[in-house]
């Protein structure tokens, strides 16, 4: 997957808040999408404007630089401030800044306004190029009790907030990150498993509204996980969407025999992915 750094043009943001933003953007280095503050000294073009709505001079400057003759913005804009403005035309993030809120808003802008969605094309090429860390290899043996309890607590929190919970199972880190990013932006609570055994342990402990399940994994493969889900009275109703690079009719038949509800062939395109998600999760 290609990586891209988006340049943020800041208007009227105080120096102490700018320092926070810089620290937040620092942690995005290496992500599919990263962010940095516009460097005015080299006439760097911005991709996104960030405007402090509490600063009238900032709003005026932003308007003079980013509104066309019809009053339409020429640049995607994120409003920030201590009080949410009544005008809900633009996205808003409160000050003081929190990393999760800021990055969620910016990620949404890059996807929805700038149409930057390379990670939504989920390709097994990423799996072949992935270099797994020692810690991830060690985790392939299963989750320890503390991890299971932690994820169970997150699942309960999601239910309390009326968010639908989705389990993503894939041994490819880029694929997990791609699905997690998109589903989170669609306001689903996402939990991850790196292999079939972890998936089984999590499904036994938690309630999910859907499972995205890779077919080819070390140890317990996706077909076996799907069979176990569908044979269990408590979980057989859960929609299972199988993910695979295989595209032959035999593989699809095998998936249906295992009980899967839908079958997505990698690379999965953005439109196809959204269609499946809306069909099973609403």
C-alpha positions as CSV (number, residue, x, y, z in Angstrom):
1,X,0.0,0.0,0.0
2,X,1.2,3.5,-0.8
3,X,1.7,6.0,2.0
4,X,0.8,9.6,1.7
5,X,1.5,12.6,4.0
6,X,-1.3,15.2,4.1
7,X,-0.4,18.8,4.7
8,X,-2.6,20.7,7.3
9,X,-3.0,24.4,7.0
10,X,-3.6,25.8,10.5
11,X,-5.6,29.0,11.1
12,X,-5.7,30.8,14.5
13,X,-4.5,27.8,16.5
14,X,-2.6,28.9,19.6
15,X,1.1,27.8,20.0
16,X,0.4,25.5,22.9
17,X,-2.3,23.7,20.9
18,X,0.0,23.6,17.9
19,X,2.6,21.7,20.0
20,X,-0.1,19.1,20.8
21,X,-1.0,18.8,17.1
22,X,2.7,18.3,16.2
23,X,3.0,15.5,18.8
24,X,-0.2,13.9,17.5
25,X,1.0,14.1,13.9
26,X,4.4,12.6,14.9
27,X,2.7,9.3,15.8
28,X,1.2,9.0,12.3
29,X,4.6,8.6,10.7
30,X,4.6,5.3,8.9
31,X,0.8,5.0,8.6
32,X,-0.9,4.7,5.3
33,X,-2.0,8.3,5.9
34,X,0.2,10.7,7.9
35,X,-0.1,14.4,8.7
36,X,2.1,17.4,9.1
37,X,1.7,21.2,9.6
38,X,2.0,23.3,6.5
39,X,5.4,25.1,6.1
40,X,4.6,28.6,4.9
41,X,8.2,29.5,4.5
42,X,8.5,27.2,1.4
43,X,5.0,28.0,0.0
44,X,3.9,24.5,0.7
45,X,0.4,23.7,-0.6
46,X,-2.1,22.4,2.0
47,X,-4.5,19.5,1.6
48,X,-6.7,20.2,4.6
49,X,-7.5,23.5,6.4
50,X,-7.9,23.5,10.2
51,X,-9.6,26.6,11.5
52,X,-10.1,27.8,15.1
53,X,-13.8,29.0,15.1
54,X,-13.1,31.0,18.3
55,X,-10.7,33.3,16.4
56,X,-12.5,35.8,14.1
57,X,-9.3,36.8,12.4
58,X,-8.6,33.2,11.6
59,X,-12.0,32.7,10.1
60,X,-11.6,35.8,8.0
61,X,-8.2,34.7,6.7
62,X,-9.4,31.2,6.0
63,X,-12.4,32.6,4.0
64,X,-10.2,34.9,1.9
65,X,-7.9,32.0,1.0
66,X,-10.3,29.1,0.7
67,X,-13.7,30.3,-0.5
68,X,-14.5,30.7,-4.1
69,X,-16.7,33.5,-5.6
70,X,-19.9,31.5,-4.7
71,X,-18.8,31.1,-1.1
72,X,-17.9,27.4,-1.6
73,X,-14.8,26.0,0.1
74,X,-11.9,25.1,-2.2
75,X,-10.2,23.0,0.4
76,X,-11.6,20.3,2.8
77,X,-11.9,22.0,6.2
78,X,-11.9,20.9,9.9
79,X,-13.2,23.3,12.4
80,X,-11.7,23.3,15.9
81,X,-12.4,25.2,19.1
82,X,-13.7,25.1,22.6
83,X,-17.4,25.4,21.6
84,X,-19.0,23.6,18.7
85,X,-20.4,26.1,16.1
86,X,-24.1,26.0,15.2
87,X,-23.2,25.5,11.6
88,X,-22.7,21.8,11.0
89,X,-21.6,22.2,7.4
90,X,-18.0,21.2,8.4
91,X,-16.6,18.6,10.7
92,X,-15.7,19.8,14.2
93,X,-13.1,18.6,16.7
94,X,-12.9,20.2,20.2
95,X,-9.9,21.9,21.9
96,X,-8.1,20.6,23.9
97,X,-7.0,18.1,21.2
98,X,-7.1,14.4,21.8
99,X,-5.3,12.2,19.3
100,X,-8.1,9.8,18.6
101,X,-10.6,12.6,17.9
102,X,-8.2,14.6,15.7
103,X,-7.1,11.6,13.7
104,X,-10.6,10.2,13.2
105,X,-11.8,13.5,11.8
106,X,-8.8,13.9,9.5
107,X,-8.9,10.2,8.3
108,X,-12.6,10.7,7.4
109,X,-11.7,13.8,5.4
110,X,-9.0,12.0,3.4
111,X,-11.4,9.1,2.6
112,X,-14.7,11.0,2.0
113,X,-13.5,14.3,0.7
114,X,-10.1,13.5,-0.9
115,X,-11.1,10.0,-2.0
116,X,-7.8,8.5,-0.6
117,X,-8.6,4.8,0.0
118,X,-5.6,2.7,-1.0
119,X,-6.0,0.4,2.1
120,X,-9.6,-0.5,1.2
121,X,-8.3,-2.5,-1.8
122,X,-7.2,-5.5,0.3
123,X,-4.6,-7.4,-1.6
124,X,-2.7,-10.5,-0.7
125,X,0.4,-8.9,-2.1
126,X,0.6,-7.1,1.2
127,X,0.6,-10.4,3.0
128,X,3.5,-11.7,1.0
129,X,5.5,-8.5,1.8
130,X,4.6,-8.3,5.5
131,X,7.5,-8.8,7.9
132,X,6.0,-10.1,11.2
133,X,7.5,-9.0,14.4
134,X,8.7,-11.5,17.0
135,X,5.9,-10.4,19.4
136,X,3.2,-11.1,16.7
137,X,4.7,-14.5,16.0
138,X,4.6,-15.3,19.7
139,X,1.0,-14.2,19.8
140,X,0.0,-16.8,17.2
141,X,-0.3,-19.4,19.9
142,X,-3.5,-17.8,21.2
143,X,-4.6,-15.0,23.6
144,X,-3.7,-15.1,27.2
145,X,-6.5,-14.7,29.8
146,X,-5.8,-11.0,30.4
147,X,-6.1,-10.2,26.7
148,X,-9.4,-12.0,26.4
149,X,-10.8,-10.2,29.5
150,X,-9.6,-6.8,28.1
151,X,-11.3,-7.4,24.7
152,X,-14.4,-8.7,26.5
153,X,-14.6,-5.4,28.4
154,X,-14.3,-3.4,25.2
155,X,-17.1,-5.5,23.7
156,X,-19.3,-4.7,26.7
157,X,-18.5,-1.1,26.3
158,X,-19.4,-1.1,22.6
159,X,-22.8,-2.7,23.4
160,X,-23.4,-0.1,26.1
161,X,-22.8,2.6,23.4
162,X,-25.1,0.8,21.0
163,X,-22.2,0.2,18.6
164,X,-22.2,-3.0,16.6
165,X,-19.2,-5.2,17.2
166,X,-17.2,-6.7,14.4
167,X,-14.4,-9.3,14.6
168,X,-11.7,-9.2,11.9
169,X,-9.6,-12.3,11.6
170,X,-6.6,-12.3,9.3
171,X,-2.9,-13.1,9.7
172,X,-1.9,-10.1,7.5
173,X,-1.3,-7.0,9.5
174,X,-2.0,-4.6,6.5
175,X,-5.4,-6.3,5.9
176,X,-6.3,-6.1,9.6
177,X,-5.4,-2.4,9.7
178,X,-7.3,-1.7,6.5
179,X,-10.5,-3.3,7.7
180,X,-10.2,-1.8,11.2
181,X,-9.8,1.7,9.8
182,X,-12.8,1.5,7.4
183,X,-15.1,-0.2,9.9
184,X,-14.2,2.2,12.7
185,X,-15.0,5.2,10.5
186,X,-18.3,3.6,9.8
187,X,-18.9,3.7,13.6
188,X,-18.5,0.0,14.3
189,X,-16.5,-1.4,17.3
190,X,-13.7,-3.5,15.8
191,X,-11.7,-6.3,17.4
192,X,-8.9,-8.1,15.8
193,X,-7.5,-11.7,15.7
194,X,-4.4,-12.8,13.9
195,X,-5.3,-16.5,13.5
196,X,-8.2,-19.0,13.8
197,X,-7.4,-20.1,17.3
198,X,-7.5,-16.5,18.6
199,X,-10.8,-16.0,16.8
200,X,-12.4,-19.1,18.4
201,X,-11.3,-17.9,21.9
202,X,-12.8,-14.4,21.3
203,X,-16.0,-15.7,19.9
204,X,-16.5,-17.9,22.9
205,X,-16.1,-14.8,25.2
206,X,-17.8,-12.1,23.2
207,X,-20.9,-11.2,21.1
208,X,-20.3,-10.1,17.6
209,X,-22.7,-8.7,14.9
210,X,-20.4,-9.9,12.1
211,X,-17.1,-11.7,11.5
212,X,-14.7,-11.0,8.6
213,X,-12.7,-14.2,8.2
214,X,-9.6,-14.9,6.2
215,X,-9.5,-18.4,4.7
216,X,-5.8,-19.2,4.5
217,X,-4.2,-19.0,8.0
218,X,-1.7,-21.0,9.9
219,X,-3.2,-23.6,12.2
220,X,-6.9,-23.5,12.3
221,X,-8.1,-22.1,8.9
222,X,-11.1,-19.9,8.1
223,X,-13.3,-22.8,7.0
224,X,-12.9,-24.6,10.3
225,X,-13.6,-21.3,12.3
226,X,-16.7,-20.7,10.2
227,X,-18.0,-24.3,10.8
228,X,-17.6,-23.8,14.5
229,X,-19.5,-20.5,14.5
230,X,-22.4,-22.0,12.5
231,X,-22.6,-25.2,14.6
232,X,-22.9,-23.3,17.9
233,X,-26.5,-22.3,18.8
234,X,-25.3,-19.1,20.4
235,X,-23.3,-17.9,17.4
236,X,-24.9,-19.5,14.3
237,X,-26.8,-16.4,13.5
238,X,-23.6,-14.3,13.1
239,X,-23.0,-13.3,9.5
240,X,-19.6,-14.6,8.4
241,X,-17.9,-12.9,5.4
242,X,-14.9,-14.9,4.2
243,X,-11.9,-13.1,2.7
244,X,-9.6,-14.9,0.3
245,X,-7.4,-14.5,-2.7
246,X,-8.9,-17.7,-4.2
247,X,-11.5,-17.2,-6.9
248,X,-12.4,-20.6,-8.3
249,X,-16.0,-21.9,-8.0
250,X,-14.7,-24.8,-5.9
251,X,-13.3,-22.5,-3.2
252,X,-16.6,-20.6,-3.1
253,X,-18.6,-23.8,-2.8
254,X,-16.3,-24.9,0.0
255,X,-17.0,-21.6,1.8
256,X,-20.7,-22.0,1.4
257,X,-20.5,-25.6,2.8
258,X,-18.7,-24.2,5.8
259,X,-21.7,-22.0,6.3
260,X,-20.4,-18.5,5.3
261,X,-22.9,-15.9,4.5
262,X,-20.8,-14.0,1.9
263,X,-17.6,-14.4,0.1
264,X,-15.3,-11.6,-0.8
265,X,-12.3,-12.2,-3.2
266,X,-9.2,-10.2,-2.6
267,X,-8.4,-7.6,-3.8
268,X,-11.7,-6.3,-2.4
269,X,-12.7,-3.0,-3.9
270,X,-14.1,-0.1,-1.9
271,X,-17.7,-0.2,-3.4
272,X,-18.0,-4.0,-3.0
273,X,-16.9,-3.8,0.6
274,X,-19.4,-1.1,1.5
275,X,-22.2,-3.1,-0.2
276,X,-21.5,-6.2,1.9
277,X,-21.2,-4.2,5.1
278,X,-24.4,-2.4,4.5
279,X,-26.1,-5.6,3.6
280,X,-25.2,-7.5,6.8
281,X,-24.7,-4.6,9.3
282,X,-27.0,-1.9,8.0
